[in-house]
Amino acid sequence: MSMGVGIGKTVLDKGWLAARSTDVNYNGVQLTTTHPPSSGQTSPPWMEAVIPGTVLATLVKNKLVPDPFYGLENEAILDIGDSGREYYTFWFFTTFQCKLSANQHVDLNFRAINYSAEVYLNGHKMVLPKGMFRRHSLDVTDILDPNGQNLLAVLVYPPDHPGKIPPQGGQGGDHEIGKDVATQYVEGWDWIAPIRDRNTGIWDEVSVTVTGPVKIVDPHLASSFFDNYKRVYLHTTVELVNKSASVSDCSLNIQVTTELEGNVSLVEHLHAENVSIPPGANVQYTFPELFFYKPNLWWPNGMGKQSLYTVVIAVDVKGNGESDLWSHAFGFRKIESHIDSATGGRLFKVNGQPIFIRGGNWILSDGLLRLSKKRYQTDIKFHADMNFNMIRCWGGGLAERPDFYHYCDIYGLLVWQEFWITGDVDGRGVPVSNPNGPLDHDLFLHCARDTIKLLRNHPSLALWVGGNEQVPPDDINEALKNYLKLHPYYENSNQIDKIPTVLKDPSQYLDGTRIYIQGSMWDGFANGKGDFTDGPYEIQNPENFFKDDFYKYGFNPEVGSVGMPVAATIRTTMPKEGWQIPLFKKLGNGYVEEVPNPIWVYHKYIAYSKPSLVHDQILMYGTPKDLDDFCLKAQLVNYIQYRALLEGWTSRMWSKYTGVLIWKTQNPWTGLRGQFYDHLHDQTAGFYGCRSAAEPIHVQLNLATYFIEVVNTTSNQLSDVAIEASVWDLEGACPYYKVSESLTITSKKTSPIFEMKYPKSKNPKTVYFLLLKLYKTSDYGILSRNFYWLHLSGGDYKLLDQYKNKNVPLKITSQVLVRGSTYEVRAHIQNTSKKPDSKSQLHKNNFAYKDSDGDFDMGSLEPVFDGTEKREEGSLFKRMYRHFTKEANGLRISEINGAEVGVAFFLHFSVHASKQYYEEGEDTRILPVHYSDNYFSLVPGEVMPISLSFEVPTGVTPRVTLQGWNYHGVHVIH
C-alpha cells in the first residue's frame, strides 16, 4: 500500500498475509528485513488475512477450517482450551509505501488488537501491551525505510486466560476469560456456541498517520444550552503534541460547517488561536467557547432530524505549514435522565423532551469480528427501520467501534455503552466467578479511558454503564465514577444561565456530559437495587404483556423471546439433518413440549411453547407439515409476539413504564433465538411487528381490555383525527365497522378511545381479522395502520390453516429505478376482490409521508393524492412517486387471479438472483433488502404502497417476488 507525503491518515486494510507462528521459520526481524513473505503471493504457510478480523476469520476465509456458523461444524474446530494458546498465535504481514518530507513524523496506529502483540517494522521491534480495548500509537518516524518501502510484521497473542469449555457449556464457559480485559461471550453463552480462538487477532483499524511537528490528539467536543435552546455554545479542548526538538509556534484553527442541499457546505464558525508549544511537550489547549444562535438540534429516531455539523480542527506550524488536521461529525443535543417518581424507572429527556425508550440489546455485528462500514450501516438502519430509539451494547460484548457510532449518529439511535463486566463471569455465576473482576485493574481502567476518548464526541452515545447484571469491583467502580463525573452544568443545567468562568470548561473533562450508572439493574433500571429483575426470556401469551402483573418495574433492560428465521436461512446455514422440524411431545397436563433436532439445540433454539404456562403458539395454527410450513407459522407468531410486547409496554407509557429494551435484536452468528433479522441480514416478521408497534404515532388494540388506544409519542398534539375499525371474517364479509368521532390526542400520551366490542356481539366468528386506521379527517391521510388476526377467548387459529386455500385476486403495479448497483422498487398492491366503498378514501392508504430523513414530521402530513377524482392508473402511480424520482421507468402490472372475496393475508416480498437452473437448497436471495413494510395484509378493495431498496452484485439480474399465506408458489412481480 502506498501513500503520498502529505499529512493525513492511510488505513492499512488490504494486502495482509497471515501464518500460524509455529509454521514460520523466521523471527520478526528476519521477516521485515531479509526474509519477507513473497509480496502478493499466498504460498504456505502464508495465506490471505482478514484485517480487521480474527485468526478464525482468516482460517475460515482460506477454507482451512469449516464455517463455524454452519450446522455443527464448530465442533470440528479445535478449541483454544484444548490446543493451547500457541495454536492460535499468528503472524500478520503487510507492506506499505511511505517516504517523508522534512519535519514530518509518522505514527503506526492499531485501534485495537486482541490480546497483545509484538510489532516489527523494518527490523525494529516494538510491543503492543495487553488489552482488547486499548489503542496503540507507535512513533515510527526514525525507522521508516529511506526509500519508502516498509515491511510490517505483527505477532498476535491470544488472551492470557482463554479458559476451557465445560461439557455442559454455560454462561461464559469456565469464566477464565473474565480474568482478562476482553470480550466475554467468546466462551459461549445461552445464545451462542464458543468462539474457538476467543477472537484473537487484529480486529480493528490499522493506520499510518503523517503529521508535521505538531500532532492533534483526542479533541473533546461538548455543548451547553440556554434560553430554551436559542443560545448554544460549543466547547472544545484538544491535546497538542510537539514531536520536534524546537519550540513550535502554531496557528490553531477550528471550523464548524453544516451541509446544505446539493453538497454545499455553510461555514457557521471559523476561529483561530496562536499557541506556542515547547519542544517535546504535550499541551492541553481549550478554545474560547463558540456561540451558536438556534442551531439545528440532533434528535433521536422518531423525534426529529439527526442534524450534524462538521467540526474541523487544524494546526499550522510557523515555517512548516499545515501540521495536522482532525474532523468529526457533531450533533448539538442535551441528554438528561432521572429516576421517575411515578414509575421508579429511569426517564430520559433529549433536548428537554421526554423520550419513551423502545429499543434492543446488541451483542456485536459478527462473531468473527468481520466488521465493516457496510455491515454496520445495514445493522443500524435496520434498528431505525424498526422505529427503535436506543441500542444497549451489552457488557459481555464489545466497546463498539466508531463506525457503529457513526451510523447511530446518522440514524438517530441512542446508545447505552457498557464496560466489560458481566454477572455470570464477574462475581456471580455458578460456581461464583472472578469475584474481583479482571486480574489487572489498572489495565481495565486504561482501556476504559481509551474507550471514553474514542467515543465521547458522538451525539448518539447516551450513557455509560459499569456492567451487565453486576457492578465492577469497588476500586474500578469508584474510578469510573470519578472519570465520568458530570460537569456541574450537566447536573443542574436547567438552573444555570451561563457556565461561570470559575468552573472548568466542560470539554476539559474526560467526558463530563453523560451519566454513569454502575450496573444494568441499578438506579432506575429493573428494580434499581441489582437484584435479578430483568427478563423473562421465553414465549408469552400475547395478552400478558398488557396485564398489571407482567412486569412491575419502570424500565426493563432485558426482556426476550423467540427468533426463528425464515426457511431459506435454515437451508443455507444447516445440512439436511437440520431441516427437521421439532417433535411435539404431548404432556399429561395438556401442554406440548417441543423437541428440536440436535443442530437446532446447538444453535440455541428457543421453543414456541412453555409447558404449564403457554400453549405452543405454532400449533395454534395447526400442526406444521414441513420446514416451510413451520417457519411461516413461526413468522406469524414472531409478528404477534413482539408487536404485543411493545404495544403492552407503550400502553402504560409514563403511567407504569419509562422504557424497555428487548433481549435481543440480532445474533452475531446463525443463532435461533432473540432476533429480528438473522446473521445473513434477512428480517423475520418480528421486525415488522416492532416497526408497527413502535411508530411515533400509533393506533393499537389493548389485548387485555380490547380497548382501542392511540399512542402519541411526539411533542405535538394531534387534532382532527379519527379511528376506523373494521372486522373481516374468513368469508370476506365485514360484520363490524366503526368510525370514531373527531379526536384530539394529547402529546406524549397513550389514550384509550373506545372498546372494540365485536367479540361480545351475537355469534362472533371464532377467527377474524381486525383493521385499525388512525387518519386525518381533513384529507384521509393515514397516520397509523394496524392489522390483527384474532381468535375468541380460549380458541386458536387453526381455521387459518384452511384459509390457505382462499383464492383472492391481487393487482401489483411496480416501477424500478436503478442507480449503479442500487435498485429501488416502488410497488402498489391492491386487493381487487371487491370494489372499495366510494364514500371513503381510506382504502387507498394515502400515508402521511415521513420526511426524507426518515423521521416523523407533522408538517409533512399531506395526502399522496387527494382521492376526489378518478385517475388513470399511470398518472395516479406517478403522483405516488413524486417524492422519489423525476425519471420514470415503465410501469409493470402483474395480476394474481382469484375468484373469491377475502383478505390477502400475510403477504411478503423477497428479492432473488434470477437464474436458469437451481440446485436443491441453493440460496438465491439478494440480501440485505430494506422494505418500507413486509408481512402485511390487505382487506378487500384495499391498496398498499410498498418500497424496497437493495444492492445487486455485478452480473446479477434481480427478480422481486411476492408470496403470501393464501398465495402458493412464487409470484414474480418485477
Sequence and secondary structure as in RCSB ss.txt:
>XXXX:A:sequence
MSMGVGIGKTVLDKGWLAARSTDVNYNGVQLTTTHPPSSGQTSPPWMEAVIPGTVLATLVKNKLVPDPFYGLENE
AILDIGDSGREYYTFWFFTTFQCKLSANQHVDLNFRAINYSAEVYLNGHKMVLPKGMFRRHSLDVTDILDPNGQN
LLAVLVYPPDHPGKIPPQGGQGGDHEIGKDVATQYVEGWDWIAPIRDRNTGIWDEVSVTVTGPVKIVDPHLASSF
FDNYKRVYLHTTVELVNKSASVSDCSLNIQVTTELEGNVSLVEHLHAENVSIPPGANVQYTFPELFFYKPNLWWP
NGMGKQSLYTVVIAVDVKGNGESDLWSHAFGFRKIESHIDSATGGRLFKVNGQPIFIRGGNWILSDGLLRLSKKR
YQTDIKFHADMNFNMIRCWGGGLAERPDFYHYCDIYGLLVWQEFWITGDVDGRGVPVSNPNGPLDHDLFLHCARD
TIKLLRNHPSLALWVGGNEQVPPDDINEALKNYLKLHPYYENSNQIDKIPTVLKDPSQYLDGTRIYIQGSMWDGF
ANGKGDFTDGPYEIQNPENFFKDDFYKYGFNPEVGSVGMPVAATIRTTMPKEGWQIPLFKKLGNGYVEEVPNPIW
VYHKYIAYSKPSLVHDQILMYGTPKDLDDFCLKAQLVNYIQYRALLEGWTSRMWSKYTGVLIWKTQNPWTGLRGQ
FYDHLHDQTAGFYGCRSAAEPIHVQLNLATYFIEVVNTTSNQLSDVAIEASVWDLEGACPYYKVSESLTITSKKT
SPIFEMKYPKSKNPKTVYFLLLKLYKTSDYGILSRNFYWLHLSGGDYKLLDQYKNKNVPLKITSQVLVRGSTYEV
RAHIQNTSKKPDSKSQLHKNNFAYKDSDGDFDMGSLEPVFDGTEKREEGSLFKRMYRHFTKEANGLRISEINGAE
VGVAFFLHFSVHASKQYYEEGEDTRILPVHYSDNYFSLVPGEVMPISLSFEVPTGVTPRVTLQGWNYHGVHVIH
>XXXX:A:secstr
 B  SSSEEEE  SS EEEEGGG  S HHHHTTT    TT   TT EE  SSS HHHHHHHTTSS  TTSTTGGG
GS  HHHH GGGG EEEEEEEE    TT EEEEEES  BSEEEEEETTEEEEE S TT  EEEE GGGS TTSEE
EEEEEEE  S      TT  TTTTSGGGGSSS SGGG BTTB   TTTT B  S EEEEEE SEEEEEEEEEEEE
ETTTTEEEEEEEEEEEE SSS EEEEEEEEEEEE GGG EEEEEEEEEEEEE TT EEEEE   EEEES  BB  
TTTS B  EEEEEEEEETTTEEEEEEEEEE B  EEEEE TTTSSEEEEETTEEE EEEEEE  S TT    HHH
HHHHHHHHHHTT  EEEE TTS    HHHHHHHHHHT EEEEE S BTTTTT TTTT  TT SS HHHHHHHHHH
HHHHHTT TTEEEEES BSS   HHHHHHHHHHT   HHHHSGGG SS  TTS  GGGSSS SSEEESSTTBSSS
TTSBSSS     S   GGGGGSTTS  SSEEEEEE      HHHHHHHS GGGG   EEEE TTS EEEE  HHH
HHTT   S BTTTB  TTGGG    SHHHHHHHHHHHHHHHHHHHHHHHHHTBTTTBSEEEEE SB SSS  SS 
SB TTS B HHHHHHHHHT SEEEEE TTT EEEEEE SSS EEEEEEEEEEE TTS   EEEE   EEE TTEE
EEEEE  GGGSSS  SEEEEEEEEEETTT  EEEEEEEEEE TT  SHHHHHHTT    EEEEEEEEEETTEEEE
EEEEEETTS   TT  GGG  B    TTSS  GGG   SS  SS   HHHHHHHHTTTT S     EEEEE    
 S EEEEEEEEEE  S   TT   B   EEES  SEEE TT EEEEEEEEE  TT  EEEEEEETTEEEEEE  
